């Protein structure tokens, strides 16, 4: 979720996530109450593994060529982090600690927050390059890369947070081809080549005649008999 959060002025303990058409003077009827986020996740999401990524704080402007902020010290991130205890196997990743602002700037993808910019960068491959380089971006690799880059770029002013009981090796992305001469943010670029593995790929299914594609080409069809 990429949004903004707001406490109800008359009842500051009531926290809301703002929708596109939310009216600030009518939060209770036009915004998404934080308690409902928790209830709806328990009611409607049956997944055993879930990663909830939230860049959601109170909105702030972006100065041309400078920094803006998403928020001030507020309980939005704290409330979102608490959702990680909803179910075993669920993880919550938030942009900053509850006592921190979340920085955004023109330098990060034309106005992204630092959190979103480096999350996308990591998922696109740099997290695996900084990790074990096996062509898979795991949740641990993605968060480690995200946290290190955000801390460095914001001069230790912003710290992304991950919470929950989850599998550290849960894959978030697969990289069939790693980019050449990837800039990992260090003083030098390093050429990375894709490893080639030889082996047998086994598929089993109860459905007949489902198409199987390998590298974009039709390789055959499934059979429930073999």
Secondary structure, DSSP 8 states (H G I E B T S, - for coil): -EE-EEEETTEEEEEEE--TT--GGGHHHHSEEHHHHHHHHHHH---SSEEEEEEE-------TTSEEEE-SS-SHHHHHHHGGGSSTTEEEEESS-TTS-EEEETTTTTT-BHHHHHHHHIIIIIHHHHTT-SSEEEHHHHHHHHHHHHHHHTTTS---EEEES--TT-EEEE-SS--SSB--SSSS-B---------------S-SS-EEEETTEEEEE--TT-
